Amino acid sequence: MLLSAPPPSRQPAEPDPVSRLSTELLAEDWDRYGEVLDTTLAPQRGYLTDNELALYRGGKRLRPLMLLLSARLVHGPGPLPEKVINGAVSLEMLHVATLIHDDIVDSSPLRRTLPSVNAARGTGTAVLVGDMQFVQAIRGFVDAIDAQRDIDLVKAVLDTAFRICCGELDELRVDPGWDTEALLKHYWETIERKTAVLFGLACESGIALAGGRSADSRRIGFHGRRVGRAFQVMDDLFDLAQEASASGKPRGIDLSRGRFSLPLIHAMAELGPDHPATRIARGAPHDAAELHSAMRAVRATTGFSRSYADARAQALDALEYLSPFPPSPYRDALSEIALHVVDRAP
C-alpha cells in the first residue's frame, strides 16, 4: 500500500537539519572531527588536489554525523573517547573512496558540480587516489582500537568494504532481459550492499567505540541500514528529477546507461516493454531528445510516486529501531535525520 506523500519533485524545500545538528547539538564533537580530519589528511596533501580535498568539506557528511550521534546514545554528555572521533573520520574516508571508485565505474565527469577525479586526472590516478583513501580509512580504525572488541570492529569494517565492492559489481551484472520481479529483487540486494551497509556500519561502530552493548550496536545497525536504503532510493529519484546544476552529475544517467533503479523498474512495469523508456533502459540506441522524453514519461508514472513511498517506508521502519533507546536529544536527532533523508528537496 502506498503511503500518502507527494513525490520528491513536488516537495517544498525543508530546512536542512544536518548542519544545524553538527554545529549546535554536536558542536564540540564536530570541531574535534574537523581537527582529526585535517591531521589525518596531512600525509596525503602532496598527492591530492583542491577538488579532491573538497570531497571532505562538501557533501552531506551524514555517515560521520550518524556515527557520532549513535555514540552519544550510549555515552551521553561529556567528551567522547578519541577513538570515536577517529572512527568518524575513518568512516568518511571509506565513503570518499567509494565515491571516487563510483565515478570511475560510471565514467562520471562530475562530482558535486566539480570535475570528478577520473575526469580531471585520468582513471589510473583516480584508482590510486581512491585506494589511498581506503587504506587510510583502515589505518584510522586500526589506530583507534584498544580492546579485543575493537579488533572485531576492524573486521566489520573490512567486511563492509568487501560488501560494498560486491554491490558495485552486482550493479554491473544485471541482465537487461530480466523481468521486473527479478529486477526488483536484484535492486534491493544491490543497494543493501552498495549503500545501506555503510550507514549501518556508521551506527554500529558509533555505539561499539563508545563502549555500548553488542545488542545495542546490532540494533542501531538495523536503523542505519534502513536509512541507507531510503537514501539510495531518493538519490535514484533525484537522478530523474534533479537538474545537473544542483545534483553535480548528468541528469538521467541511470536511465541512459541502463542502471535499473527503483523508479525505473516500477515505471517499466507500468509503461510496458514497447515504451521508449523501457527500450532505452534495456539498451536501445537513443539521442538526447529521446532520453528527455523518456525521463518525462517515467516521472509521470505512478511508479515514481510509489518509489518515494518505498523510501519513506524504509525511513519510518528505521525509527522503530530507535524506540528501545532512552529518550534523548541524540535519539531525536537520529529520528530527524531519517525523516529528512526522504523529505529533503531535490
VMD Tcl script that draws the C-alpha trace (Angstrom):
set ca {
  {0.00 0.00 0.00}
  {1.32 3.46 -0.90}
  {1.95 5.99 1.83}
  {0.18 9.29 1.34}
  {3.05 11.63 0.49}
  {3.98 13.62 -2.63}
  {6.89 12.54 -4.81}
  {10.16 14.38 -4.22}
  {9.93 16.56 -7.33}
  {6.92 18.26 -5.78}
  {8.23 18.64 -2.24}
  {8.76 22.10 -0.76}
  {12.27 22.81 0.46}
  {12.81 21.61 4.01}
  {15.33 23.13 6.42}
  {18.49 21.04 6.44}
  {18.94 19.60 9.95}
  {22.38 18.18 9.23}
  {24.32 21.44 9.52}
  {22.23 22.53 12.49}
  {22.84 19.29 14.40}
  {26.56 19.31 13.68}
  {27.06 22.94 14.69}
  {24.67 23.01 17.67}
  {23.97 19.62 19.24}
  {27.39 18.18 18.38}
  {29.39 21.40 18.16}
  {32.33 20.17 20.24}
  {32.38 16.75 18.59}
  {32.22 18.32 15.13}
  {35.14 20.64 15.90}
  {37.18 17.66 17.06}
  {36.15 15.76 13.93}
  {37.47 18.60 11.76}
  {40.76 18.74 13.64}
  {41.35 14.99 13.38}
  {40.37 15.03 9.70}
  {42.96 17.73 8.98}
  {45.62 15.76 10.83}
  {44.71 12.53 9.06}
  {44.73 14.16 5.63}
  {48.09 15.84 6.22}
  {50.24 12.95 4.86}
  {48.16 12.95 1.65}
  {48.17 16.67 0.92}
  {51.07 16.43 -1.50}
  {49.06 13.98 -3.61}
  {45.55 15.49 -3.50}
  {44.21 18.44 -5.48}
  {41.98 21.13 -4.01}
  {38.96 19.46 -5.66}
  {39.80 16.15 -4.03}
  {40.23 17.77 -0.63}
  {36.85 19.44 -1.23}
  {35.24 15.99 -1.19}
  {35.79 16.06 2.58}
  {34.46 19.58 3.06}
  {31.35 19.38 0.90}
  {28.58 16.84 0.73}
  {26.17 15.79 3.43}
  {28.64 14.06 5.78}
  {25.72 12.08 7.10}
  {27.70 8.99 7.95}
  {30.15 10.55 10.42}
  {27.29 12.55 11.90}
  {25.26 9.38 12.45}
  {28.30 7.66 13.98}
  {28.72 10.49 16.50}
  {25.01 10.59 17.33}
  {24.95 6.81 17.80}
  {27.91 7.06 20.16}
  {26.10 9.76 22.11}
  {23.08 7.48 22.53}
  {25.05 5.34 24.98}
  {27.74 7.76 26.13}
  {25.56 10.74 26.94}
  {27.12 14.17 27.57}
  {30.80 14.73 28.25}
  {33.80 14.35 25.92}
  {33.65 11.33 23.64}
  {36.62 8.94 23.61}
  {39.20 9.92 21.00}
  {38.66 6.63 19.18}
  {35.05 7.63 18.41}
  {36.23 10.78 16.64}
  {38.90 8.79 14.81}
  {36.24 6.30 13.77}
  {34.06 9.08 12.32}
  {36.98 10.40 10.26}
  {37.94 6.92 9.04}
  {34.35 6.20 8.07}
  {34.19 9.35 5.93}
  {37.45 8.36 4.26}
  {35.95 5.00 3.39}
  {32.93 6.80 1.96}
  {35.10 9.13 -0.15}
  {36.96 6.10 -1.51}
  {33.65 4.63 -2.68}
  {32.67 7.94 -4.32}
  {35.89 8.07 -6.32}
  {35.52 4.46 -7.42}
  {31.82 5.03 -8.26}
  {32.79 7.83 -10.63}
  {35.38 5.61 -12.30}
  {32.85 2.83 -12.87}
  {30.22 5.30 -14.15}
  {32.72 7.38 -16.18}
  {31.09 10.32 -14.45}
  {32.52 13.73 -15.41}
  {31.23 15.49 -12.30}
  {31.06 15.03 -8.56}
  {29.18 17.70 -6.56}
  {29.43 20.14 -9.50}
  {33.23 19.77 -9.67}
  {35.21 17.60 -12.09}
  {35.45 14.04 -10.80}
  {38.91 12.67 -10.03}
  {38.86 10.40 -13.07}
  {37.73 13.22 -15.37}
  {40.38 15.61 -14.05}
  {43.34 13.26 -13.65}
  {42.57 10.07 -15.53}
  {41.39 6.64 -14.47}
  {44.78 5.38 -13.31}
  {45.35 8.26 -10.91}
  {41.75 8.10 -9.70}
  {42.13 4.42 -8.80}
  {45.24 5.20 -6.78}
  {43.68 8.20 -5.04}
  {40.61 6.12 -4.16}
  {42.79 3.29 -2.88}
  {44.75 5.76 -0.76}
  {41.55 6.90 0.94}
  {40.56 3.29 1.60}
  {43.95 2.36 3.08}
  {43.99 5.47 5.24}
  {40.47 4.66 6.46}
  {41.54 1.19 7.60}
  {44.68 2.61 9.22}
  {42.49 5.03 11.14}
  {40.27 2.28 12.50}
  {43.31 0.17 13.43}
  {44.96 3.12 15.19}
  {41.78 3.67 17.22}
  {41.47 0.19 18.70}
  {42.39 -0.51 22.31}
  {40.38 -3.63 23.13}
  {39.57 -7.04 21.64}
  {36.08 -5.86 20.80}
  {37.57 -3.04 18.73}
  {39.57 -5.60 16.74}
  {36.26 -7.25 15.89}
  {35.10 -3.85 14.67}
  {38.04 -3.63 12.25}
  {36.91 -6.97 10.82}
  {33.42 -5.50 10.45}
  {34.93 -2.55 8.55}
  {36.73 -4.89 6.16}
  {33.58 -6.99 5.73}
  {31.65 -3.81 4.92}
  {34.23 -2.74 2.35}
  {34.02 -6.18 0.74}
  {30.22 -5.99 0.59}
  {30.35 -2.53 -0.96}
  {32.60 -3.90 -3.71}
  {30.16 -6.78 -4.22}
  {27.31 -4.30 -4.51}
  {29.17 -2.27 -7.13}
  {29.86 -5.43 -9.13}
  {26.26 -6.62 -8.70}
  {25.03 -3.35 -10.21}
  {27.03 -4.12 -13.35}
  {25.91 -7.74 -13.56}
  {22.22 -7.08 -14.16}
  {20.66 -8.77 -17.20}
  {18.52 -6.28 -19.20}
  {16.26 -9.17 -20.18}
  {15.17 -9.92 -16.60}
  {11.51 -9.36 -15.80}
  {10.58 -6.63 -13.33}
  {10.21 -9.07 -10.43}
  {13.80 -10.23 -10.86}
  {14.99 -6.66 -11.33}
  {13.29 -5.57 -8.10}
  {14.90 -8.39 -6.11}
  {18.29 -7.58 -7.57}
  {17.84 -3.86 -6.86}
  {17.16 -4.27 -3.14}
  {20.02 -6.74 -2.76}
  {22.38 -4.39 -4.58}
  {21.60 -1.22 -2.62}
  {21.83 -3.17 0.64}
  {25.46 -3.90 -0.21}
  {26.30 -0.76 -2.17}
  {24.84 1.87 0.17}
  {22.99 0.58 3.22}
  {25.85 -1.33 4.83}
  {27.98 1.80 5.22}
  {25.15 3.61 7.00}
  {24.75 0.53 9.19}
  {28.47 0.48 9.95}
  {28.35 4.15 10.93}
  {25.73 3.50 13.58}
  {27.13 0.16 14.78}
  {30.67 1.47 15.16}
  {29.47 4.58 16.98}
  {27.96 2.52 19.77}
  {30.78 -0.05 19.76}
  {33.53 2.57 20.01}
  {31.62 4.35 22.80}
  {31.59 1.13 24.83}
  {27.94 0.23 24.32}
  {26.43 -3.23 24.43}
  {26.68 -5.55 21.42}
  {22.87 -5.86 21.31}
  {22.52 -2.08 21.08}
  {25.18 -1.96 18.38}
  {23.31 -4.53 16.30}
  {20.00 -2.76 16.85}
  {21.29 0.62 15.75}
  {22.87 -1.06 12.73}
  {19.39 -2.05 11.52}
  {18.35 1.58 11.89}
  {21.32 2.75 9.84}
  {20.79 0.26 7.04}
  {17.17 1.29 6.60}
  {18.17 4.93 6.47}
  {20.75 3.93 3.86}
  {18.13 2.19 1.74}
  {15.88 5.24 1.89}
  {18.83 7.47 0.99}
  {19.67 5.42 -2.10}
  {16.07 5.31 -3.36}
  {15.86 9.08 -3.01}
  {19.13 9.51 -4.92}
  {17.66 7.35 -7.69}
  {14.57 9.56 -7.78}
  {16.70 12.69 -7.90}
  {18.59 11.25 -10.87}
  {15.35 11.59 -12.81}
  {14.05 14.79 -11.21}
  {17.02 16.97 -10.28}
  {18.84 19.36 -12.58}
  {22.50 18.60 -13.22}
  {23.46 22.03 -11.86}
  {22.05 21.01 -8.46}
  {22.98 17.33 -8.38}
  {26.51 17.70 -9.69}
  {26.14 14.89 -12.21}
  {24.45 14.48 -15.61}
  {20.69 14.13 -15.32}
  {19.16 10.78 -16.24}
  {22.47 8.93 -16.13}
  {20.83 5.79 -14.66}
  {18.31 5.55 -17.49}
  {20.78 6.32 -20.26}
  {23.24 3.69 -19.01}
  {20.70 1.00 -18.27}
  {21.05 1.17 -14.49}
  {17.79 -0.31 -13.20}
  {16.89 1.98 -10.34}
  {13.70 1.50 -8.33}
  {11.64 4.26 -10.03}
  {12.71 2.98 -13.42}
  {11.77 -0.62 -12.61}
  {8.34 0.46 -11.32}
  {7.87 2.67 -14.41}
  {8.84 -0.12 -16.81}
  {6.21 -2.39 -15.29}
  {3.61 0.34 -15.83}
  {4.71 1.53 -19.28}
  {5.20 -1.90 -20.81}
  {8.01 -3.47 -22.86}
  {7.42 -1.42 -26.02}
  {7.59 2.03 -24.48}
  {10.69 4.05 -25.47}
  {11.72 4.43 -21.81}
  {11.73 0.65 -21.37}
  {13.63 0.12 -24.59}
  {16.24 2.76 -23.68}
  {16.73 1.14 -20.27}
  {17.25 -2.21 -21.96}
  {19.95 -0.78 -24.22}
  {18.20 0.68 -27.29}
  {20.12 3.49 -29.06}
  {18.78 6.97 -28.31}
  {19.58 10.64 -28.61}
  {19.28 13.41 -26.04}
  {15.73 14.35 -27.05}
  {14.54 10.75 -26.77}
  {16.20 10.42 -23.37}
  {14.49 13.57 -22.05}
  {11.14 12.37 -23.37}
  {11.64 9.01 -21.68}
  {12.53 10.69 -18.41}
  {9.35 12.76 -18.53}
  {7.34 9.59 -19.12}
  {8.97 7.85 -16.15}
  {8.30 10.81 -13.86}
  {4.64 10.81 -14.90}
  {4.06 7.20 -13.82}
  {2.62 6.13 -10.51}
  {5.83 4.13 -10.14}
  {7.69 7.37 -9.47}
  {5.44 8.17 -6.52}
  {5.50 4.54 -5.44}
  {9.28 4.67 -5.17}
  {9.04 7.69 -2.91}
  {6.56 5.78 -0.75}
  {9.01 2.86 -0.60}
  {11.77 5.20 0.57}
  {9.55 6.74 3.21}
  {8.50 3.29 4.44}
  {12.19 2.43 4.97}
  {12.72 5.65 6.94}
  {9.68 5.01 9.13}
  {10.85 1.45 9.72}
  {14.22 2.87 10.80}
  {12.51 4.83 13.56}
  {11.23 1.62 15.14}
  {14.78 0.51 15.88}
  {15.38 3.67 17.92}
  {12.44 3.12 20.27}
  {14.31 0.85 22.77}
  {16.88 3.58 23.42}
  {16.07 6.05 26.23}
  {14.65 9.40 25.08}
  {17.41 11.94 24.47}
  {18.29 14.78 22.08}
  {20.54 12.31 20.25}
  {17.74 9.82 19.63}
  {15.56 12.70 18.44}
  {18.33 13.83 16.11}
  {18.67 10.37 14.53}
  {14.89 10.33 14.01}
  {15.04 13.75 12.41}
  {17.79 12.69 10.03}
  {15.89 9.55 8.98}
  {12.86 11.65 8.02}
  {15.00 14.37 6.44}
  {16.53 11.80 4.10}
  {13.15 11.37 2.41}
  {11.73 14.86 2.94}
  {14.68 16.81 1.55}
  {14.07 18.74 -1.63}
  {15.86 17.74 -4.86}
}
mol new
graphics top color blue
foreach p $ca { graphics top sphere $p radius 0.5 }
foreach p [lrange $ca 0 end-1] q [lrange $ca 1 end] { graphics top cylinder $p $q radius 0.2 }
display resetview
